[in-house]
Amino acid sequence: MDTHLMIGIAVMMGLIGIAASRDLLRMRRAQLQPATLRVQRPLDHSRGLR
């Protein structure tokens, strides 16, 4: 095989790998975003109302 062709194929494979890993990381970040939760504390009747 020609050296230039092998280098070109390696560069293309590298670019495809970089694009795929970027997409995977973007999808993973979207799944890991925290959800907002509303918490209601139970009323403590022994201390009175605030």
PyRosetta script that sets phi, psi and omega in degrees:
from pyrosetta import init, pose_from_sequence

init()
pose = pose_from_sequence("MDTHLMIGIAVMMGLIGIAASRDLLRMRRAQLQPATLRVQRPLDHSRGLR")
pose.set_psi(1, 153.4)
pose.set_omega(1, 178.9)
pose.set_phi(2, -75.3)
pose.set_psi(2, 140.8)
pose.set_omega(2, -177.4)
pose.set_phi(3, -63.2)
pose.set_psi(3, -41.8)
pose.set_omega(3, -179.7)
pose.set_phi(4, -63.5)
pose.set_psi(4, -37.9)
pose.set_omega(4, 178.5)
pose.set_phi(5, -65.3)
pose.set_psi(5, -42.6)
pose.set_omega(5, 178.8)
pose.set_phi(6, -63.6)
pose.set_psi(6, -41.0)
pose.set_omega(6, 178.3)
pose.set_phi(7, -65.5)
pose.set_psi(7, -41.6)
pose.set_omega(7, 178.8)
pose.set_phi(8, -62.0)
pose.set_psi(8, -42.7)
pose.set_omega(8, 178.3)
pose.set_phi(9, -64.2)
pose.set_psi(9, -41.2)
pose.set_omega(9, 179.7)
pose.set_phi(10, -63.5)
pose.set_psi(10, -41.5)
pose.set_omega(10, 178.9)
pose.set_phi(11, -64.3)
pose.set_psi(11, -44.0)
pose.set_omega(11, 179.8)
pose.set_phi(12, -63.3)
pose.set_psi(12, -41.8)
pose.set_omega(12, 178.3)
pose.set_phi(13, -64.0)
pose.set_psi(13, -38.7)
pose.set_omega(13, 177.8)
pose.set_phi(14, -63.8)
pose.set_psi(14, -42.9)
pose.set_omega(14, 179.3)
pose.set_phi(15, -65.2)
pose.set_psi(15, -39.3)
pose.set_omega(15, 177.0)
pose.set_phi(16, -64.1)
pose.set_psi(16, -41.3)
pose.set_omega(16, 178.3)
pose.set_phi(17, -63.5)
pose.set_psi(17, -41.6)
pose.set_omega(17, 179.0)
pose.set_phi(18, -64.4)
pose.set_psi(18, -44.2)
pose.set_omega(18, -179.9)
pose.set_phi(19, -63.0)
pose.set_psi(19, -41.9)
pose.set_omega(19, -179.5)
pose.set_phi(20, -65.7)
pose.set_psi(20, -42.0)
pose.set_omega(20, -178.8)
pose.set_phi(21, -68.6)
pose.set_psi(21, -34.8)
pose.set_omega(21, 176.3)
pose.set_phi(22, -62.6)
pose.set_psi(22, -43.8)
pose.set_omega(22, 179.6)
pose.set_phi(23, -64.1)
pose.set_psi(23, -41.4)
pose.set_omega(23, 179.4)
pose.set_phi(24, -64.5)
pose.set_psi(24, -41.8)
pose.set_omega(24, 179.2)
pose.set_phi(25, -65.9)
pose.set_psi(25, -37.9)
pose.set_omega(25, 179.2)
pose.set_phi(26, -64.4)
pose.set_psi(26, -43.0)
pose.set_omega(26, 179.1)
pose.set_phi(27, -65.9)
pose.set_psi(27, -39.1)
pose.set_omega(27, -179.2)
pose.set_phi(28, -66.4)
pose.set_psi(28, -39.9)
pose.set_omega(28, 177.7)
pose.set_phi(29, -64.1)
pose.set_psi(29, -36.7)
pose.set_omega(29, 179.8)
pose.set_phi(30, -65.6)
pose.set_psi(30, -33.8)
pose.set_omega(30, 179.8)
pose.set_phi(31, -76.1)
pose.set_psi(31, -26.5)
pose.set_omega(31, -173.7)
pose.set_phi(32, -93.4)
pose.set_psi(32, 6.1)
pose.set_omega(32, -180.0)
pose.set_phi(33, -69.2)
pose.set_psi(33, 133.7)
pose.set_omega(33, -177.4)
pose.set_phi(34, -69.2)
pose.set_psi(34, 145.8)
pose.set_omega(34, 177.5)
pose.set_phi(35, -94.6)
pose.set_psi(35, 145.1)
pose.set_omega(35, 178.5)
pose.set_phi(36, -81.8)
pose.set_psi(36, 126.6)
pose.set_omega(36, 179.5)
pose.set_phi(37, -116.6)
pose.set_psi(37, 138.4)
pose.set_omega(37, 175.8)
pose.set_phi(38, -100.1)
pose.set_psi(38, 125.1)
pose.set_omega(38, -176.7)
pose.set_phi(39, -112.0)
pose.set_psi(39, 129.2)
pose.set_omega(39, 174.2)
pose.set_phi(40, -108.6)
pose.set_psi(40, 125.0)
pose.set_omega(40, -179.9)
pose.set_phi(41, -82.8)
pose.set_psi(41, 141.7)
pose.set_omega(41, 178.1)
pose.set_phi(42, -67.4)
pose.set_psi(42, 145.2)
pose.set_omega(42, 179.3)
pose.set_phi(43, -70.3)
pose.set_psi(43, 132.4)
pose.set_omega(43, 177.2)
pose.set_phi(44, -99.2)
pose.set_psi(44, 99.0)
pose.set_omega(44, -174.9)
pose.set_phi(45, -72.5)
pose.set_psi(45, -15.3)
pose.set_omega(45, -177.8)
pose.set_phi(46, -76.7)
pose.set_psi(46, -21.9)
pose.set_omega(46, -178.0)
pose.set_phi(47, -99.5)
pose.set_psi(47, -6.7)
pose.set_omega(47, -177.9)
pose.set_phi(48, 85.5)
pose.set_psi(48, 173.4)
pose.set_omega(48, -177.9)
pose.set_phi(49, -86.5)
pose.set_psi(49, 151.3)
pose.set_omega(49, 178.2)
pose.set_phi(50, -98.2)
pose.dump_pdb("model.pdb")
